[in-house]
């Protein structure tokens, strides 16, 4: 199919969807297997959907995404319905044209996901989405699975905030229960004097607030697990994550932790995956303290930035694994084949990275590393916007970190 023909088909307007009003029925019974040749619908058209479509297309699946931004990253490699996430008519069109539906980020409309559960095949369901969209619901679900989270308190007034801060001490972190990511929707309270301003600033959003006790962690870790409808579970190696300005900068694998901590993280991930009835991927973000304790910070029921290293470093990437899980295929081998450091490419890094790509990389040759560049096709390279990532395969972690430092692209 030509690019022009594909665009005319894929850039379907919501008005057309309203007029068609397709008759819907559940396409697949729960637990059925969807073989290559099937069409996978994605709620969301960002970079995660793009990489999902690239991995699944190599297996023979077709893809169509629903996203409000014309020519979204996923729309460049798959068909796209251009409409708002809460547009029910567009969602019904997505269902009509798909054999299975997944989502690439958790802030899609939960009501739409619930509707699709009744009218199409969404193996991940809407309940997990509903849970992980809200920090209080998420924390309670994690605790119900028998896993520890940092001490927290629901905040409904500035008086309750004063009481909770006195109980937890400072610093502590006030967060909106919904909508925050990459440091947005949160305030680190470092003194009691900040309480009124912190409450007023975040309470304006009209959502519930939660105060978390500050965990003095030694490392931030994450682990990604996959589960199929038939109950098979596999986990990827633990990643050690370094953030800058609340945005993920590096994921280091293997993480610089003991084998015992690795095994404990794997067990926690399996408990959460089983306890929440996950289908597909779930990323579990963890704090590791100097006392050797692990606390769960957040969950993400989808492919995750800290799992991008799997694309070249593991026998199966997180994106292929997600496809395998939602289609109920046997899960792939998650063995790590090479030490790797994933470094995010933000808007300010794009120009120097492109300049590096255009010339011989003598630093990589000297250090014997293999940088694998992934750019997401976003139009505007805005400062601090995630534009891509580089997986630096190396004989050891130190060599990969040296390449990142010596390129001088990531001056942080």
Secondary structure, 3 states (H helix, E strand, C coil): CCHHHHHHHHCECHHHHHHHCCCCCCCCCCCCCCCCCCEEEEECCCHHHHHHHHHHHHHCCEEEEEECCCCCCHHHCCEEEECCCCCHHHHHHHHHHCCEEEECCCCCCHHHHHHHHHHCCCCCCCHHHHHHCCHHHHHHHHHHCCCCECCEEEECCHHHHHHHHHHHCCCEEEEECCCCCCCCCEEEECCHHHHHHHHHHHHCCCCCEEEEECCCEEEEEEEEEEECCCCCEEECCCEEEEEECCEEEEEEECCCCCHHHHHHHHHHHHHHHHHCCCCEEEEEEEEEECCCCEEEEEEECCCCHHHCCHHHHECCCHHHHHHHHHCCCCCCCCCECCEEEEEEEEHHHHHHHHHHHCCCCHHHHHHCCEEEEEECCCCCCCCCCEEEEEEEEECCHHHHHHHHHHHCCCCC
